Amino acid sequence: MDDSSRSDEVLDICDHGVAIHDSNHQLVTWNDTFERVGLVPENELREGLPLSDLYRLVAEQGFFGSGSSSELARERYERLRRRDAPGSEILRSADGREILIRRYFLESGHIAALFSSRDTLRTNTTFEPEAERFSVVGRAASGLVHNLNNLLTVVQGSLESIRDDRQALPDSDSLRVAQEAVETSAQLTESVIGLIRSSADPVSTVDAADAVESCTRFLERILPQNIALKVDPGDAVYVRVDRSRLVSAILNLSLNARDSMPHGGRLSLRVQSDLAHCEIVVRDSGHGMNPESLARAHEHLDRGRSEAPVASGLGLAEVKRFASDSNGVLKLEKVRGFGTTASLVLPRVESETESHPDVREASTLSGRLLLVEADRMVRSATTRMLERLGLEVTPTENATEAIVALSTGEFDLALSDIDLSGEWSGLDFYSFMQRREPDFPIVLYSGWPDSAEQEIPIGASVLSKPFDVEDVRNVLGEVLESRRRVRG
């Protein structure tokens, strides 16, 4: 699957219309839902469509009111070009249609917009949390890409050093640095995937300290060097929330704090609690707000920066909504010239008692494993890793090759990527084998958001890419041991 196909999949994660214009205000991509919203005739949409022309087409549909379509479109476009357009608005046509628009001015210069018809909003309660996640990702995108490129540079340089140094030891500094860079990249990728998921997590018992620490890994990579970050997560303290919305709220408060300190400063995150409440405190040393701005804070999408463009994210209003949905409250203390303290207060609950299997001691595995992986480099690297664990590995490229191999050989288990080349996905392969040989164990893995993973059968074992060798050892070892017990 190429990059453009990946981009299309990400857009299709969102249940609402999405349109993105580049820094030259030309349309670069959109999803099918945007076409169905009806702002612009489908036959007029094309890559490179100037935003001024798109506004003219919208005006001709009657969404900008009565009057000259070209004049109404020109006025609207000039406001957006100056970034003076509202962050959100409802457009109404002469025939009674209503469409909600949310605009995001990204640091790259791109303009992204979400669209939803009024009927969709009445029946879909996930729009605001979904939009909040897209907002946070958009605001952090530039810093994220910059740091991923830095990490890839570290990996490349370290591997080249190993290649050039024929006498390099297996535990050389170059290998250690490359491994650390890969692990950090994986953490950043996991954070973004968690933010862009289209469906909200179910409400569950969440360790607030752990949620803050997961945000810390992200913030350490996207905050500028002139902002000092201090984090005190404290001991484990539990709340009943949608974890993805909690993480989005913490990041939103932190990014607001970053934006209020354009010349640098201090940002601190702290978790504190009493018998009844958990409080997540985000404090910055920015310029703060005067009393009038404070009174309007919950109605604005940013921190009230006079020099800032309109609404880089959904901000405080969405954090306040999350707090209310979680039976909590958002408190703000702003003193002009002395910074801002935002406190997210949530009801504290007892931790759920869960039984965690003991981590298996490092040991050599034994057995015949069928690997199904479409990417040549991943297939080669994974084969070497599995062989180092002691397994006899037969690598295949797709489901068809895997089924042929299973028909002609004996295997103890299979390890398959969900995203395969060919007509069948890893889930199709799994379902086929469940019907053909229900007792044959298949472990699935994926490095893509859970749009596909939502269909994973209950009880299936799933690993995440990139692999941690100990996780692979533990999961495969447990599966092999269970199969041996069944066989007697």
VENSUL-V798141 format. One record per residue. SS is DSSP state (h for helix, s for strand, l for the rest). Layout:
ss
SS
SS
//
This chain:
ss
l
l
h
h
h
h
h
h
h
h
h
h
h
l
l
l
s
s
s
s
s
l
l
l
l
s
s
s
s
s
l
h
h
h
h
h
h
l
l
l
l
h
h
h
l
l
l
l
l
s
h
h
h
h
h
h
h
h
h
h
l
l
l
l
l
l
l
l
h
h
h
h
h
h
h
h
h
h
h
h
h
l
l
l
l
l
l
s
s
s
s
s
l
l
l
l
l
s
s
s
s
s
s
s
s
l
l
l
l
l
s
s
s
s
s
s
s
h
h
h
h
h
h
l
l
l
h
h
h
h
h
h
h
h
h
h
h
h
h
h
h
h
h
h
h
h
h
h
h
h
h
h
h
h
h
h
h
h
h
h
h
h
h
h
l
l
l
l
l
l
l
l
h
h
h
h
h
h
h
h
h
h
h
h
h
h
h
h
h
h
h
h
h
h
h
h
l
l
l
l
l
l
l
s
s
s
s
h
h
h
h
h
h
h
h
h
h
h
h
h
h
h
l
l
l
l
s
s
s
s
s
s
l
l
l
l
l
s
s
s
s
l
h
h
h
h
h
h
h
h
h
h
h
h
h
h
h
h
h
l
l
l
l
l
s
s
s
s
s
s
s
s
s
l
l
l
s
s
s
s
s
s
s
s
l
l
l
l
l
l
h
h
h
h
h
h
h
h
h
l
l
l
l
l
l
l
l
l
l
l
l
l
l
l
l
h
h
h
h
h
h
h
h
h
h
l
l
l
s
s
s
s
s
s
s
l
l
l
s
s
s
s
s
s
s
s
s
l
s
l
l
l
l
l
l
l
l
l
l
l
l
l
l
l
l
l
l
s
s
s
s
s
l
l
l
h
h
h
h
h
h
h
h
h
h
h
h
h
l
l
l
s
s
s
s
s
l
l
h
h
h
h
h
h
h
h
h
h
l
l
l
l
s
s
s
s
s
l
l
l
l
l
l
l
l
h
h
h
h
h
h
h
h
h
h
h
l
l
l
l
l
s
s
s
s
s
l
l
l
l
l
l
h
h
h
l
l
l
l
l
s
s
s
s
l
l
l
l
h
h
h
h
h
h
h
h
h
h
h
h
h
h
h
h
h
h
h
l
//
